[in-house]
Structures are given as structure tokens and as C-alpha cells.
Amino acid sequence: MKPRHGIAIALAICAIWSGSVRAESADKQAGEDIAARYPVPVLFVGFRGTLRGKVVSVKDHMHGFVLKVNAVSQVDASSTAPDAQSAIGRELAITASAKKDGNGNWVSDGREMNYIQGLQVDQEIEINVFVPDKIHVRIGTLTTPEQQQAHEEGKKEKEKK
């Protein structure tokens, strides 16, 4: 290999690495922005159950939506939140659950993403959620009607392609 090729390869590797660092940094910044704009009440951390409210916005870039919480419909027995009612009247950013793929990248749950894409602003919904920390409110288990809505939205997406 000629020295020029080695340098070119090294530069390409540095560019790829710095790009992934910038992407991770941008993801971290987006998470911090969401947390600052839609803070989870401290006493709501550890919540597992069902919220009822109105969809305020649907945000594809954050893989979620914002819900104005009107009521707590159910608190699961596994919930550890000191005050489940502390979310009432608040706007919470709710995102799809995610898991790491074979390459170590976080991937949002496809059914949950289909459900989110089918939501409309001002729509009244009930949604199962869990709150693992002070930044994240994640979709819990989709109910049968939510699964049906996600399925219909997924079919629409396939028809577009």
C-alpha cells in the first residue's frame, strides 16, 4: 500500500468516527432539550400505568408525541412513583420504546412508531406508559385498539412505497 492510500484510509476512518460522535452528541442534545421542555415531575419517576389526555403534538424527530395529561386512569401494582397524580395537567413527551440492534444502534419499536404516526393533534387517548427516569416517558404495552391503529398505519406506509 502506498503511503497516500494509508493516509486516505486513516482520514476516512477519522471522518466516520467523528460523524458518529457528532450524531451521538446530537442525540444526547435532543434528549436534553426534550427533558428541559417537558420535564417529568420528580414524584412521577417510577410510574407504570395508564394516562388519559390530549395529543398536543406529534414529533417524528423524537420518535414520539406530547400528551397533555388529564387523568391517571390506572396505576400498575409494579409502579414505584411516589405520586402518580403529579403528572395531571402537565405536558409529557412520550416516546417509543427502543432496543439495541445487532450493530449496537438503538432502534425504536416499529409497532409503537406506527401508532405514533397515526396520532392526530387534539386526539383524546389513553396510553400505557412507564417512566424509568427523570428524562424518559416510554410507551408501555399497546392495547388491542392501539395495536389495530398501529397495524392500519403500517399498512398505509407500505402502500406509499
N, C-alpha and C positions, 0 to 999 in steps of 0.2 A: 504494500500500500504506500502510495506517495504521501509525503508529509501534508500536502494540501488537503487530501481526502480525509486524513485523520483530524485535521483542524475543522473541516466542514462538518464531520460527524459529531465532534465534540460541541460545536456551536449549535447544531440541530438538537442535540440532547439537552443542552442548557436552555434552549428556547422552549422545548416541550416541557421541561421541568418547571421553568418559571411561569409558563402559561397555566400549568396545573396549580401552582401555588397561588397565582392570581385568581383562578376560579374558586379555590378553596377559601381564599380571603374574601372574595365577593359573596360566596355563600354564607360565610360567617357574618359579614356585614349585614346581609339581608336579614338573617336571623335576629341580629341585634336591633335592627330597625323595626322589625315586627314586634319584638318584645317591648321596645320603647313606646311604640304607638298603641299597642294593645296589651298592656301589662296584665298578667294573670294575678288575681288577688292572692296574697301570701297564704291566706287561710283556705284557699281553694286547691292548693297543690296537694296531690294525692287523691283527688276526686275521681271516682268511677261511677258513671251513671248516665242518665238521660236528661238532656237540656231541651227546652222548648223556646223558640224565639223566631225572629225575623232575620232573613238574609239581608245584610247591608251591602255587601259587595262580594264578587267572585274574582279571585286573583290567581290567574293561571301561573304567573311567575313565581308565586309562593306555594303552588300546589295546594291551594286551599281557598277558604272563604271567611268572611267576617260575619259573625252572628251576634245580634243584639239579644241578650238572654232575657226572656220574660219570666221564665219559671224553671225550677228544677223538678222534673216530673218523677224521677226515681233516683234513689241513691243505692248503689250496689252494696252488698254486705262487705265486699273487699275494699270499699272506699276508705281512705285514711285521712281525708280532708277534715280539718278541724271545724270548718264552717261551709257546708255545701251551698248555703244560701248567699254567700258573699259574692257570687257571680251575677246575681239578679240585677238587671239594669246596666250591666257592663257590656261592652263590645269585645268579643274574644275572637282572635284569629285561630281558626280551626284548620288543621292540615291533615292530609292523608298520612297513614302510617307508611313507614318505609323500612326496607331491609337491604342489606348489602348483597350485591350480585356476585358472580364468580370472580369478577375483577376487583372487588372491594369497593365498588361505587354504590352509593345509596340510590335506591330505586323506589319510587312511590308505588303503592298498591294500585294496580290497574283498575280494579272494580271501584275503588274509592274515588279515583280520578274521574272515571266515567260519571259517577254520582255527582261529584262536584261540578263537572262541566254542564250537567243538566239543571243545576240550580238557577233560579231567577231572582234578581233583586226584588225585595219586598215579599218573597215567598215565606210563608209560615211553615216551619218544620220542627220535628222532634228528631234529635240525633244522639246516639250513644257516643260518649267520649271518655277519654281518660287523660289525666293531667300528670305526667311523670315528673315535671319540674316547673320552675317559675317562668319558663320561656315557651313551652310547648303545650298545646291542647290538641290531642290527636283524635281522629275518628276511631271509635271502638268497633264493635260488631255492627255491620249494616243489618237493619231489619229486613224482613221479606219485601215490603213495598220499596224500600231503598235499593235492594238488590235488583228488583224489577226495573226501577228507574235507571239504574246503572247499566243494566243489560240493554235497555232501549237506546240509551245514549251511545253505548258501544256499537250497536248495530248502525246507528246514524253515522258514526265515524268511519266504519268500514265501507258504507255506501258512498261516502265522499271520495274514497281512494280509488 
